[in-house]
Amino acid sequence: MNRAIDLAKIYPVVDSKVFSFDDNKDTYQYQWKKHNLGKVVINI
């Protein structure tokens, strides 16, 4: 599987904004309003 991903040059889409763990309410609202592009990152 990893080889296929490397050969096809598939990369995950991650939003540029990183939230802190304490801002989980803001993170939820950001994702709910569909402001994100790809996955949302929470720094723990």
Summary of the structure (lengths in Angstrom):
residues: 44
radius of gyration: 13.6
end to end distance: 28.5
largest distance: 38.3
contacts: 76
relative contact order: 0.28
helix: 43%
strand: 27%
